[in-house]
Amino acid sequence: MAKKPTKAKIARLRSRDWFDNPSNPDMTALYLERYLNYGLTREELQSGKPIIGIAQTGSDLSPCNRHHIVLAERIREGIREAGGIALEFPVHPIQETGKRPSATLDRNLAYLGLVEILYGYPIDGVVLTTGCDKTTPACLMAAATVDIPAISINAGPMLNGWFKGERTGSGTIVWKARNMMAAGEINYEQFVELVASSAPSTGHCNTMGTASTMNSLAEALGMSLPGSASIPAPYRERQQVAYETGKRIVEMVWEDLKPSKIMTRKAFENAIRVNSAIGGSTNAPIHLNAIARHLGVPLDNGDWEKIGYEVPLIVNLQPAGEYLAEEYHRAGGVPAVAAELIAEGLIHEDALTVNGKTFGANNKGKFASDRNVIRPFKQPLRAKSGFLNLSGNLFDSAIMKTSVISEEFRKRYLENPKDPMAFEGTAFVFDGPEDYHHRIDDPALKMGEDAVLFMRGTGPIGYPGAAEVVNMRPPAYLIKKGITALPCIGDGRQSGTSGSPSILNATPEAAIGGGLAILRSGDRVRIDLNKRSADILISKEEYDRRRAELAANGGYKYPRSQSPWQDIQRKLVGGLAEGMVLKPAVKYKRIVRTHGTPRDNH
């Protein structure tokens, strides 16, 4: 049975302002009557039982989250078992591999819609169904803004992909296959067959891409049940944890356990360290910084380096490692990673989680069962695996994922005894992915081994929405010489499934006059990881002259908006380093408490 409310917890369910308000019988009757027309009873709605929303992100447009159509049935059963009433509703779909021009464009749109639902409808608590990359932050951002009891559950990763006896990881195999096709090793048909092998079942990416990263971090933040992040979608445990999630959210309502009590500064610091240990995506800072801003918790890219850079990589998962999601789950998932960090004193053990226990109590001592997949802390794949936060005359902030720096890349660019951890090169600048694909294999570019590839015009405003296009392959003629990766820098993003050690999420972006806007092909650039700097090697006079010329020409040119939402978001959105939030939205915090119940509608 659900726990009864106490004076120390919750005095009155907000849903009763809709369904059981004797002081306003006109509106109570109006709210009630239409919710009876498909079979709910007045007794149910006026019983004093919590109304629990199921924020449904699964649909035919969202194959990564489609499993939630099935999981919602078990969530409902858990809610009913615990004494709640479930109301399921759709969330704006976000599918990373389906939405053009970029799925990130829709993260803030889904956030806005979910905020209005959670605030404006008779909902006492909510189950957030997550999975594909942007669905997790969109849901957590909305829950943070409204601040009613909330718990997240993801659809689960796909089973391992296999091709001719080798693991093929979703996304990661795409980047490998494109190099193979450029080198002439496979043709178009073989390319498609190889990539398709990585998606053998329902679920989201089976690599440590952004989906697995964000759902692991939702657990690290304390917003999902312990051990739930890594369960593969087809496993029976996925439906079992859906049932437990439904039961738990009812208890959370009676306990008045809200996101603001869980997602504290300590929780974010825990998540940053977990992200480094798992080799998490470069999209993670964008999304966690956004969630933090909606809560009013200070967090920036400098924190990611300060807190997470020196944490070792201990999860041996593609793209930074060898294995895939099934092995990650069997080895122990997030609890096993957390156990290693707890043993080293790197976790705030007292951070509260959705099950009412602390993060330490949930995970302490739960070490991995397979040390090939989740390594001991002192036997890592890489000693330092967090993000570096760079700045210079190219941008104020951009991050570099160090866990995916290959030995080939390290030897070529970072092990010069006269200039260690730094390199200089010749810039080759591309204005969007179309320009890049059109010209990258053109021998006339005469691209050498010292080339540094730049992608600009691909940020939140310039693209719009910020696209995953910074991880660029070298030209085919260099790949055939054995050069499989060149330094890549840009104001867009890259897929979390990519092994490219790019410098990306550059803020400010070219579209609003960032330093990338005045860069020219042929310029010499210097990247110094010791100094955390990235600069065009031109004089201040030349730099100022180019800036004046850019301003006189009306600024950096980018494509016009193609839809109303593109136009609206471009006018309101901030940079990637600040979380790419809608600037006016961050002033609305804990709105159920600060603004009370919305006005009646009639």
N, C-alpha and C positions, 0 to 999 in steps of 0.2 A: 504494500500500500504506500501511497505517496506520503511524505512527511507533512504533518500539519503545520500551519504557520504559527510563529510565535511573535511576541512583541519585539523581540530583538531582530527579527528578520523581515517578514512582509506582512503588512496590515490588510491590504486589499489588492486583489488581482485587477490589473488595468482593464482586462476584458469585460469586467462587470460594469464599467462605465457605458458600455454598449448594450449588454444583454440583461442587466439586472439593476436598473437605476429607478427605484420607485418615485424619486423626486422629479423625474421627467418621464412620465408614462408614454407621452406621445412618441418621443424618440426611441425609447426602449422597444415599443411595439414595432416601429418602423425598422429598426436594426434586426429585430428577431425574425419578423415574418418572412423575409426573403431567404434567410439562412435555413428556414424550415422546408423550402420547396423541393429539396432533393433528398429528404429523408431524415435529416437531423431532427431531434425532438426538442421541445421547449424545456423539458426536464433536463436534458443534457446541457443545454446552453446556459441554464440558470442554476445548475447544480453546484457552482462554486469550484468546479474542476478547472485547472489551467488550460487555456487554449494554446496549443503548441503549433507554430508554423513549421512546415517543411519547405525550405527554399529549394525548389527543384531546378537544378542546372542541366539535367539530362534531357536530351531530345535527339531527333534524327539529324539535326544540324550539328550536334555536339557528340560525335561518336566516342570520344574519350570519356565522357560523362554519362553516356546513355545507360550504363548499368544502374544508375540511380533510379530509373523507372522501376526496376525490380527491387532494389534495396529499400525504396520508400515504403514498400509493403511491410518489410520487417521493422522499419523505423516506426510505422504506424502501430504495429502490434506491441512494440515496446512502450510507446506512449500510452496506449490504452491499458496495458498491464499495470502501469504505474499510476493510473488514475487521471490521465490527461485526455484531451480531445484534440485530434490532429486535423489541421487545415493545410492542405498542400497547394502550392501556388508556383507559377513559373518565374524563373529569373532570366533576364535577357541572355541569349546564348553567346558564348565566347568559345570558338574553336580555333586553336592556334594554326592548324594546317588548312583551315577552310576559309577564314575571313580575310578578304582583301579590303583595303591595302595593308592592314595590320590588325591583328587581334588586340593589340594593346590599345588601339583606338577605342575599343568597347569596354575596357576595364572600368573607366570612370562612368560610362553610360550605365552599365550593370549596377555599379555602386549607387548611383543616384536613384535608379528604379527601386532597388532593394531598401534603401533608406525610407523612401516614401511608403512602401508596403509595411515595413516593420513599425513605423511610427503612426501611420494613418489608419491601420486596421486593428481589430481586437485580438492582438497577439501578446501573450504573456512571456513566451520564450520561443526560441527558434533553433531548429537543426539546420545547419548550413551544409549543403551537399556540394563538395568541391572535387577537384581532380585536375582537369586541364589547366595549364599555366596560370591564366589570369582569373579563373573562377575563384581560386583560393583567396588572393588578396582582395578582390572585389567584395566577396562575402565578409571577410574579416574587417575590411574598412567600414562597411555598412553597419555591422554589429557594433563596432567601436563607436561610431557616431551616435547611434540610437541608444546603445548601452542597456539593452534588456538581456536577460540570461540567454546565452548562446553557446552552442557546441558544434564543432565541425566534424564531418566524416567524409573521407574522399572515396572515389569510386574504386581505387586500387590500380596498381600497375598491371600491364599485360604480362602474360607468361613470356618466358625467354623466347627470343627469335633464334632460329637456326638456319644455316645454309651450308650444305655439304660438310656437316660435322663441326662447323664453327658458329659461335654465338654471334648473332647480328642484333645490335641494339638500335632501337628506334631513334631516328634522327642521326645518331653517330654514324651509322652505316651510309647515310646519304653523303656525308662529307668525304668519307673514304671512297665511295663509289664514283663521285664526280672526278676525283683525282685519277682513278683507274680509267675512266672513260676518256679524260683529257690525254692520258698517256697512251691511249689506243689499246688498252688491255681488254676492254669490254665494249660491246656496242649498246645501242639504245635499248633493245629488248632485254639484254642481259642486265643492264642498269636497273630497269624497272623491276625485273624479277628479283634481283638481289635486294633492293630496297624494300619491296613488299614482304619479303621473308621476315622482316623485323616486327610485323604486326600480326601475331598468330592468334590473338584472342581479344575479347572485350577488355577495356581498361585504358589507362593513359600510358605515357612513355615508360618503357622498362629500363631505361638508363637513368643516371643521375642528371637528367635534364631539369628544366624548370619545374615540371609537374612534380616529380619525385622530391625535388628540393623543397618546393613550397609546402607540400604536404608533410614532409619531415619537419620543417620549421614550424608548421602549425602545431604539431605535437610538442616540439621543443618550447614553443611559447606557452604551452599548457592548455591549448584550445581544443584538443582532441584526446580521446581516451588513450592511455599508455599502450604502446605496441601496435596501434591501429594503422599508422601511416604506411607501412610497407607491405601489408597483406595483399597479395595479388588478387585482382578482381574475381577470377573464377573460383578461388578457394572458398570452402564453406565458412571459414573464419570471417570472411568479409560480411556475409549475411548475419552471422552471429554477433559481430560487433555493431552492426546496424541496429539490431534489436536492443543491445545494451545501451547504445547511444540514445535511442528513443526513451528507454526507461530513465536514463540519467538526467535528461533535460527537464523532466517533470520535477525531480528532486531539486535540481538547480533553481527552479522557479521558487519553490518554497524556501530555499536557502538564500534567495536573492543574490545568487552568485553571478555577477555580471562581468563582461569583458574588461572593464576598467580595474577590477580587482585581480585579474589574472595577467593581463598584458601590461605589466609594469616595466620600468627600466631594467630591473633584474631579469625579467623574462626575455627581453630583447637581447641582453648581453649573453644569456644562455644560448639563444638562437644563433647569434653570430658565431659563437665558438663551435656549436654543432655544425653550422654551415661549412666552416673550414675543415672540420674533421671528416665530413662526408664528401668534400669536393664539390660543394654546391654551386649553383648557377650564378652568373654575373647579373641575372635579373633579380636575384634576391634582395640586394640593397635597394633597388628601385621600389619594390613592393613593401618591404619591411619599413623603409623610411616613410612611405605613404601611410601605412597603418599607424605608425607612431605619431605622425603629424595629426591624424584625426583623433588621437587620444590625448594630444598635448604632451607626449613624452619626447624629450630631446633626443635626436638620433641623426647622424649624418655620416658621410663616407669616411671622414676622419676617424669616427668611432669604429667603423668596420676594420680599418687597418690597425688601430691601437689595440682593440680587443681581440681581433681574430687572426692577424697575420702570422703570428708565431705558433699557432696551433698546428700540429702535424696532420697530414692526410692519413687517415687510418682505414677508410672504406675503399676497398679495391673494386670499384664499379666503373664501367664505361661512362663518360669518355676519359676519365683520368686513370682508369684501371682496366681490369680484365672481365669482371663478372657482370651479371645483370640482376634484375629486381628479385627474382625467385631466390637466388642465393643470399641476397641482402636480407630478405625476410627470414629465411631459415637460420641465418647466422645470428639473428637477434634484433635487427632493425635499430630504430632510434634508442630504445633502452640500452642496448649493448654499447652503442657509441657514447651515450650519456654516462654509463658506468665507468668507462675509461677516463672521461673528463672529470667526473666526480672524484675518482681515486687520486687525481693530480691536483685537486683543489681548484679547478677551473670553472666550477658550476655554482651558482647560487642555489643551494639545496632547498632553501626556504621559500622559493617561488611557488605560488599556489597554482593548482591545475584544476581542470573541469571535474575531476572525480572527487574533489574536496580534499585531496591529499597534496603534499608538497612534491615538487619535481624530484627532490632527493629521495623521498620515501618511495616513490614510484619506480625509481631506476637504480638505486644504489646496489652494487654487487651483481647486477644482471649482465655479466660478461658474455662475450660472444661464444657460440658453440663451434664456430668455424673460423679459426685464426687466419686462414688464407683470405677470407672475404672481409672480415673486420679485424684488423691487426691490433696487437697490443700497442699502447701509447708509445712505448719506447722502441718499437720495431715498425715504424711507419713506412709508407710508400715514399713520403717526402717529409722532410723535417719541418718546413714552413709552407703552409698551403693556403693562407688567407689572401685577401685582396690588398694590393697596393693602391694608394690614392695619390695620383699624380696631378701636377699643375704646372703652368708655365704660360708662355705667350700664345699657345695654341688653345688653351682652355683653363678654366679655374679649377675644375675637378673632372677626373676620369679615372676609371678603375681598371686594374689588370689582374686577371685570375692566374695565380702562380702555380696552382696544382696541376695545370695542363701544359706547362712548359716542357716540351720534349727534350731529350738529350741532344738530338740534332740541332734544335733551335738554340739550346743553351750554349753548345760548343761554338756555333757560328756567330752568335751575337753577344753573349754575356761572359765569355771566358777569355777575352783578350787580356793578357797579363799587364799590358800597359794601360788598359782602361777597363777594368773589371766591372761587370754589371751595368755596362753602358755601351751604346753604339751610336754611330752616325750613319746616315744614309741619304739617298736621293728620293724625294717625294714624287709619287705618281698619284695624281688626284682624280677621283671619279665623283661626278655629281649624280649620285643615285645609282641603284643597281642596274638600270637599263644601260647607262653609260658604261658601267664596268663590264657587263656581259658583252656589249658591242665591241669593246676595244681591248680586253685583257689579252687576247691571243694574237693581237696585231704585232708582227715583228718590227714594224716601224717604231714602236715604243722603245725598242732597244733596252729592255729592262734587264739589269744585271743583278748579281747576288746581293748588292747593297741596297736594293729597292725597298722602299717602305710604302705600302699601299694605304691610301687615305680614301675613306668614304664619307661624304658630307651631304647635307640636305636631307638627312634621314632621321631627324629627331622628332620630338612630339609635335612641333609646328611645321617643320619643313616637309615631312613625308606625306601626310600627317600621321601622328600616332606612334612614331618611333618604330622602325622596322628592324628585323633580325637579319641584317645584311652586311655587317662589318667583317664577319669571318670569311674573307675572300681567299680563294685558292690562287697560287702563282700561275703565270702563263704556262701553257702546255709545254713550250720549249724548255722551260726551267725544270718542270716536273720530270721530263725525260732525262734531265741531267742529274736527277736525284734530289732536287731542292723541293721538298714537299710543303714547306711553310715559309711565308715571308711575314715580317711584322705588319700588322694591320691596325689602323687607328681610325676612329670615326665617332660621329655624333649620334649614331644609331645604336642598336643593340646587336647581340649575337645569340644564337640558340644556345640554351644550356646544355644541349647534347653535343656541342662542338668542342673539339680539342684544341682549337686555335688559341694561342696566347695573345689575344688582341687587347688593345687599350681602347676602351669604348665607354658608352654612356656620357660622352664629353658634354660638359655644361659650362658656359652657354653654347648652344648649337649654332651652326652657321646661319640659320634662318633669322636669328635675332642679333647677328653681328659678332658671334664668337670668332676666335682667332682662326679657326679653320676656314672661314669665309675669305680670308686674304691669302691663303696658302696657294702656291702655284706649282705645277709639275716642274721638276728640275731644281726646286729649292732644296738646300741641304737642311736636314733636321737632326736634332740630337735628343736621344732618350737616355736619361740617367736614372737608373733605378735606385742608386744609392741616395741621390738627392731628391728622388721622387719628382723629377722634372721632365717636361717635354716641350721643346722649343724649336721655332724656325730660326735658322742661323742667318738672320739679316740684321742690319743696323737699325737703331731706333728711328733714324730719319726715314729709312725705307719703310719700316713698319707703319709709321705715322702717315707717310705719303699714300700707302695702299689703303689705309683706313679712310682717309679723306676721299680717295678715288671711289671706294665702295659706297660711301655715303652720298657722293655726288651722283652716282649711277642708280640711286634708289635702293641700295642694300642688296643683299643676296637674293636672287630670284629662285622661287620654288613654285611647284604646280598649284593651280588654284583649287579651292575646295570643290568637291564633287557632290556633297550632300549637306543638308542642314547641320547635322551633328558635327561633321568635320569643321564647318565654319564656326560653330558655337565653341567647340573645344579649343580650337586654335586661339580664340580670343581670351580664354580663361586659364589655360593650362600652364603649369610651371615646368622647369627643367627636370631631366632625369635624375640628377644628383639630389634634387629636393623631393623625389618621389613621384614626379609627374602628376601631382594632384591638381584638382581644380581649385584655384586660389581662393575664390569666395567660400568654398565648402569647409575649409579647415576651421572657420570661426564657430561652426556648429558642432558642439561637443556635448555628449551625454544628454541628448535633447529630451528624452523622456523625463529626466529629472529637472532640467533647466527650463523647459518650456511647458511641461505638464501635458495633459490630454488635449488633443486637437479640438477645435470648435466643432459643434454639431453641423451636419451637412444639410439640414432642413430647418 
